[in-house]
């Protein structure tokens, strides 16, 4: 599909589903860093959605209100990422990569954990799996964004038949062993497995590009997902956190509020090994060259959590980083064409 047609389709779909309450919420977030009245902010937000192909959350999280026109053009956005997904990734990408059961089977050698399908396993097999591991994470086999997760312990599976029926009723049929993370990652925040999102592109010449490295950190919950209450910061090419972290409500953190560990300057252990692993795995997905990989670090080394055919976009707030330009050039250099048309 032509780039202009993709832009129009995305804009039309967003316009059909626009929520006034969402617009106001993001405008109020923007108000924290801008002295402009809310109506002015909302008008500017709507203008940017058309002129710069920018989502409302993009506008708020990345302090777009504070930027000049030439600076706004440098920001990668979720609508632009949508265009990349549709342009670069094959039609089968979504089905292949959102089927977590198949993904786990295909990448079993780098998962770093055991898993079982409660739908096809017997009640006794599911119970034995939970008892073996003491505690497990159950989730939808076709879920995304950290939605629908549940933690269960051996006591919950005392009645094997009832427990299996409960998992099926809740659509939490993918049951996984909890992954034990590296001590240094746990030092940052032990309540969740803190992960690295690597946004990558394998070009037609078989050249592997790391477009962005992101450290995702839990904060009060069992997942580090941004939408689930976690926070993130950007990494340099050596895996060192460049800035403090931010959450989806635009709160900024120089230190983790639960552990007091400084976020800026935090070195992700074995980062080079993470990148090397993902580069090898990229060749297993010839239909999906543009991927957002979620990688955890265990005491034994990197482990893949999942791969996303429609990766989110991560950049750091100018009010936190002091940097007023975004990452669109890194995307364009990797994919080999302009995203500003």
RANORGI-V793840 format. One record per run of one state. SS is the DSSP state (hx for helix, st for strand, lp for the rest). FROM is the first residue (numbers start at 1). LEN is the number of residues. Records with the same first field share a line. If there is no record, write none. Layout:
BEGIN
SS = FROM-LEN, FROM-LEN
END
This chain:
BEGIN
lp = 1-2, 17-3, 32-6, 52-4, 62-2, 67-2, 73-5, 89-4, 99-1, 107-1, 111-4, 118-5, 134-1, 140-10, 158-2, 170-4, 178-5, 189-6, 203-5, 218-8, 229-2, 236-4, 242-3, 248-4, 254-1, 256-6, 263-4, 268-3, 283-7, 299-2, 309-9, 322-6, 336-6
hx = 3-14, 20-12, 38-14, 56-6, 64-3, 69-4, 78-11, 93-6, 100-7, 108-3, 123-11, 154-4, 160-10, 183-6, 226-3, 271-12, 318-4, 328-8
st = 115-3, 135-5, 150-4, 174-4, 195-8, 208-10, 231-5, 240-2, 245-3, 252-2, 255-1, 262-1, 267-1, 290-9, 301-8
END
